[in-house]
Amino acid sequence: MRSTFLFSLLLISTISFSQRKIVVDVCVYGATSAGVMAAIECARAGKSVALVSQDKYIGGVTASGLGATDINNRNAIGGLARDFYKRIYIHYAQTSSWRGQTPQEYAVVSRGRTFGGKSDALKMMWVFEPHVAMKTFQNMLEEAKVKVYYNERLDLDRKANKKKGAIQSIVMENGNVYTAKMFIDATYEGDLMAKAGVSYIVGRESSRVYNETKAGIIPLAIVGTGKRSIDPYIKEGDPKSGVLPFIEPKAPGGKGDGDRRVQAYCYRFTLTTDPDNKLPITKPVNYNPLWFEFIARRLVMNAPLSLKNIITITPMPNNKTDINQVDFVGACYDWAEGNYDTRTKLAQLHRDYVLGMLWFLSSDQRVPDSIRSEINRYGLPKDEFTDNGNFPHQVYVREARRMISNYVMTEHNYYGKEVATQPIGLGTYWLDSHTVSRYIDSEGYVRNEGGFWEHKPETYPIDYRAIIPKEKECNNLLVPVCLSASHAAYGSIRMEPQYMVLGQSAAIAACLSIDNNCSVQKLPYGILEKALLEKEQILTRESAVEKK
């Protein structure tokens, strides 16, 4: 009995010893690009800061394959975000940064993509290799002396410890406790926001909520040719054989109706044509040919199609490409509010889909010879993601939770019908949602649903109130990624440069709130605006006149 008691004491002592209590001015939870910039800004402002990464990486998808950055107006990106892209420019200005390809050769193959994704006038470059982005983030963090805590995940079974509307501390799965005056949720999922009791939505509002044209369910064209649809059944012509995977048997609802679906996720991954740096495309262990039957039937019905009709290939330096549009429609609905086990399984599912797609396109005899020949020029790069099977570590979470605060960004902000009066940065990108679902309509046709893409050249301001919760819900939290925006508006705001800008602006507000001993909601905007301008954030359309 005594030995059991002593063993229990020893076990308790060991657990307690392994747990840590980290006390800082600002805790930034989530090492996305927004989180990195927020932590750097806090450190530069003289505040103690903890940058908490849920895994062993930093930088989010910017450092995980999204090397062709979506920036429609480079002059609208200021502050630390501009510094990041300037550092990328400086890197590729060095001869030593080019291997197996010259800058001139790259300029030729990338022509039509704004001459290689760079501006000599601004000395910015926004197309880059993943490992270069990772190293750039690391250098910036080291220069600012930011302490990064890796592999720390919020305990999803606990609520944030709050007192009088302010978060006092948060607890990780391993028992570590982070105590801070201010918290910034920079995750793609908004886990801290949710555990702090802040209102949010997952999915699409009805068009009636904000009177938006891009809200809710949006039926799109038939998947096929003209009024002919691909056959949706596992055995063509036989409904009893079952519907192909991830095609819904009926419409998800009426046009404009809201639901809890989000646009498709994918991996933004890297391929290379360099024979000395590429790994051959091989059949993945979990290959499921039924996942790609949809594409096979498209290829037969819509012949001739080229590879660019199936995936997006954007040249990157050193004979590499950023691959997009390998969207796994219908596979991500459970991600936003899922636990870690759910997300791990979904991440593996998306990885299997990407690798399976490559194998299908390179080997299936129904794929035209021209496509198979082209895709077989590529392989996974040996020098990227070397600790993860040369495959990205971060799923492209295009949309998850979205906060509901006292100010909600909507498509009316995008169109200029409503103008934010407390700007902390500018939105530059188009209204853009990838396909949300795929279904069989009442006539038996297969339709995509939910995607939109609308171009408007002007920028628009993003309001400070959209990154802070309602004061009664939490008064010391800022949310620069899962900000308060409708599904329609989020389709424009959800770009990595904007996340960086909003992350830095959130950090400036957090530090000022500490200095002024006030809640984030009570911080006078005039004080914040002055500090934002001193940090070279771009706040007005007039300040964002494009330089060529």
C-alpha positions, -999 to 999 in steps of 0.1 A, spaced: 0 0 0 28 24 10 47 16 -23 16 24 -43 12 57 -25 48 67 -31 45 58 -68 14 80 -71 33 109 -55 62 103 -78 38 103 -108 21 135 -97 55 151 -91 67 141 -126 36 155 -143 38 187 -124 75 191 -132 69 186 -169 42 213 -171 52 249 -175 35 282 -168 45 308 -194 37 344 -185 39 371 -212 24 403 -222 9 389 -254 2 353 -263 -1 346 -301 -18 313 -306 -12 300 -341 20 303 -361 4 311 -394 17 340 -415 -6 362 -394 8 348 -362 44 352 -372 38 389 -381 19 395 -349 46 381 -327 73 400 -345 54 433 -340 49 426 -303 86 419 -298 96 450 -317 72 470 -295 91 458 -265 65 434 -252 72 399 -240 55 375 -264 49 338 -269 43 325 -304 25 291 -300 27 267 -329 3 237 -330 30 217 -347 67 220 -355 63 245 -383 57 282 -388 43 303 -416 11 284 -425 5 277 -462 28 306 -472 57 283 -461 39 251 -471 34 253 -509 15 285 -516 43 300 -534 22 319 -560 8 346 -538 -25 362 -546 -19 399 -546 -38 421 -571 -23 453 -559 12 451 -545 12 487 -534 -17 480 -510 5 457 -489 25 475 -462 43 470 -429 59 437 -421 41 420 -450 59 442 -474 92 436 -456 86 398 -461 81 402 -498 111 426 -501 133 399 -484 121 374 -510 131 398 -537 165 403 -522 170 365 -519 163 359 -556 185 389 -566 215 368 -556 231 346 -582 236 319 -555 198 315 -551 194 300 -586 201 263 -593 196 247 -626 177 277 -640 187 314 -645 165 343 -636 162 350 -673 150 315 -681 125 318 -653 113 351 -666 105 334 -700 86 305 -686 67 327 -661 58 354 -686 21 363 -683 24 360 -645 36 396 -640 71 387 -652 80 362 -626 58 375 -598 80 405 -589 82 443 -591 115 459 -595 99 493 -588 87 481 -554 115 456 -549 90 429 -539 86 393 -551 56 372 -543 63 340 -561 89 318 -543 99 283 -532 84 270 -499 118 266 -481 127 302 -490 95 314 -473 102 293 -443 137 306 -439 126 342 -443 100 338 -416 126 322 -393 151 350 -399 125 376 -391 115 358 -359 152 354 -348 160 391 -355 130 401 -333 141 375 -307 106 359 -306 103 328 -285 84 301 -305 68 272 -286 64 243 -309 39 213 -308 16 231 -283 -21 225 -290 -49 240 -271 -68 216 -249 -101 215 -267 -118 200 -237 -112 231 -216 -126 266 -220 -103 296 -218 -99 308 -182 -117 341 -181 -124 368 -155 -145 399 -161 -146 392 -198 -108 389 -201 -89 357 -209 -65 351 -180 -49 319 -193 -52 290 -217 -42 254 -212 -25 231 -237 -30 194 -242 3 188 -223 -8 209 -194 13 239 -202 -4 272 -192 -1 305 -210 -10 336 -191 -10 369 -208 -25 404 -208 -36 401 -244 -43 371 -267 -43 369 -305 -59 339 -322 -40 336 -355 -51 300 -363 -69 291 -395 -96 274 -374 -103 299 -346 -100 274 -318 -90 299 -292 -118 323 -302 -143 294 -298 -130 284 -264 -131 320 -252 -169 320 -258 -169 343 -288 -197 341 -313 -189 326 -347 -204 309 -377 -193 280 -399 -206 278 -434 -227 302 -455 -252 328 -444 -285 329 -462 -287 357 -488 -313 373 -466 -289 379 -437 -268 407 -452 -287 410 -486 -257 397 -505 -257 383 -540 -229 358 -533 -244 343 -501 -258 309 -495 -262 281 -520 -253 289 -556 -262 263 -583 -236 263 -611 -233 248 -645 -238 212 -654 -206 191 -652 -204 178 -687 -210 194 -720 -240 215 -730 -271 198 -715 -253 165 -712 -240 155 -677 -214 130 -667 -230 99 -653 -230 101 -614 -233 64 -606 -205 40 -598 -217 17 -626 -227 40 -654 -264 40 -660 -272 20 -628 -285 40 -599 -286 9 -578 -248 8 -579 -246 39 -558 -235 75 -563 -198 83 -570 -179 94 -539 -184 130 -528 -214 136 -551 -245 144 -531 -277 126 -543 -298 158 -542 -294 195 -541 -282 208 -507 -310 234 -506 -326 263 -525 -307 291 -541 -295 316 -515 -302 293 -486 -276 292 -458 -259 260 -446 -228 248 -427 -207 238 -458 -175 256 -466 -155 258 -498 -132 230 -507 -98 226 -492 -67 212 -509 -29 212 -505 -10 239 -524 20 216 -533 52 219 -552 64 199 -582 96 202 -602 108 193 -637 145 193 -626 157 157 -633 183 160 -606 158 172 -580 126 153 -586 112 121 -572 91 99 -596 53 99 -592 44 66 -576 11 49 -567 1 59 -531 -8 32 -506 -43 45 -501 -51 50 -538 -88 49 -545 -96 51 -582 -133 59 -576 -123 93 -563 -111 102 -598 -138 85 -618 -155 119 -619 -124 134 -637 -121 104 -660 -157 109 -672 -151 146 -677 -120 138 -698 -140 115 -721 -170 138 -724 -151 171 -728 -122 158 -750 -98 173 -758 -88 187 -725 -54 198 -714 -37 195 -680 -44 232 -674 -81 224 -675 -77 202 -645 -51 218 -623 -34 252 -621 3 252 -627 22 284 -618 60 285 -625 82 292 -595 120 297 -594 144 269 -600 122 247 -623 94 244 -597 57 250 -598 29 259 -574 0 235 -580 -35 246 -572 -71 236 -579 -66 200 -567 -97 206 -546 -113 177 -527 -149 189 -529 -171 177 -501 -143 163 -479 -137 192 -455 -170 200 -438 -160 185 -405 -126 203 -402 -136 237 -387 -151 223 -354 -134 189 -355 -110 177 -329 -74 170 -336 -81 134 -344 -107 144 -370 -84 170 -386 -55 145 -387 -77 120 -406 -90 147 -429 -54 159 -436 -44 124 -445 -75 121 -467 -65 152 -486 -29 141 -489 -41 107 -503 -63 127 -528 -34 148 -541 -10 120 -545 -38 98 -559 -46 125 -584 -10 127 -596 -9 89 -600 -43 89 -619 -32 116 -643 2 100 -649 -10 64 -654 -47 59 -660 -52 48 -697 -84 69 -700 -62 100 -695 -51 114 -729 -15 107 -738 -7 144 -739 -18 149 -703 0 118 -691 31 128 -709 30 163 -695 24 153 -659 52 127 -660 76 155 -666 71 165 -629 79 150 -596 80 159 -560 111 181 -552 138 164 -531 148 197 -515 113 207 -502 95 194 -471 124 170 -465 110 159 -431 75 152 -444 80 129 -474 87 160 -497 50 169 -493 35 200 -476 27 199 -439 -2 224 -439 -37 218 -455 -49 248 -473 -78 257 -449 -95 282 -471 -123 289 -446 -133 276 -412 -149 295 -383 -157 332 -389 -163 355 -359 -195 374 -355 -186 408 -339 -203 442 -339 -189 449 -374 -192 422 -401 -174 427 -434 -197 419 -463 -197 420 -500 -210 455 -497 -176 466 -484 -160 449 -514 -183 467 -539 -177 501 -521 -214 504 -511 -203 504 -474 -169 518 -463 -151 507 -431 -144 538 -410 -117 523 -388 -93 507 -414 -64 486 -404 -54 473 -438 -68 469 -473 -85 440 -491 -71 436 -526 -83 403 -540 -114 394 -559 -145 377 -545 -134 341 -547 -149 309 -535 -140 275 -547 -166 248 -553 -185 240 -521 -205 209 -531 -213 187 -560 -248 171 -564 -273 155 -587 -301 179 -595 -338 171 -600 -332 163 -637 -304 139 -629 -276 162 -640 -244 166 -619 -238 202 -609 -210 220 -591 -223 244 -565 -210 274 -544 -181 287 -564 -178 323 -574 -151 345 -590 -157 382 -595 -131 408 -605 -131 443 -592 -99 463 -595 -103 487 -566 -91 480 -531 -112 485 -500 -105 490 -463 -109 463 -436 -123 475 -403 -106 472 -370 -139 462 -354 -140 431 -376 -110 416 -357 -122 422 -322 -151 403 -305 -181 419 -289 -168 434 -256 -193 415 -235 -179 382 -249 -141 389 -246 -122 421 -242 -86 411 -246 -87 389 -277 -80 398 -314 -88 375 -343 -70 385 -375 -76 353 -395 -111 340 -385 -123 376 -385 -159 389 -386 -169 386 -423 -196 370 -443 -188 340 -464 -189 362 -495 -165 389 -481 -142 363 -466 -137 349 -501 -118 381 -508 -101 388 -475 -88 352 -469 -54 358 -487 -21 353 -470 -8 390 -476 -40 402 -459 -35 378 -430 0 392 -425 -13 428 -426 -41 420 -402 -18 400 -379 6 430 -375 -23 454 -370 -38 432 -344 -5 431 -325 -2 469 -327 -37 472 -312 -28 446 -285 3 465 -274 -15 499 -274 -43 484 -253 -17 473 -228 0 507 -228 -34 525 -224 -47 500 -198 -79 494 -218 -98 467 -235 -93 462 -273 -128 476 -278 -121 508 -258 -88 516 -276 -94 550 -294 -91 545 -331 -72 577 -335 -44 563 -314 -44 531 -333 -45 548 -367 -14 570 -358 5 539 -348 -5 519 -379 7 547 -402 40 549 -383 44 512 -390 37 519 -427 4 501 -430 -16 511 -460 -50 523 -449 -66 541 -478 -73 534 -515 -55 566 -523 -23 553 -507 -24 522 -528 -20 536 -562 -3 507 -581 33 512 -591 45 491 -620 
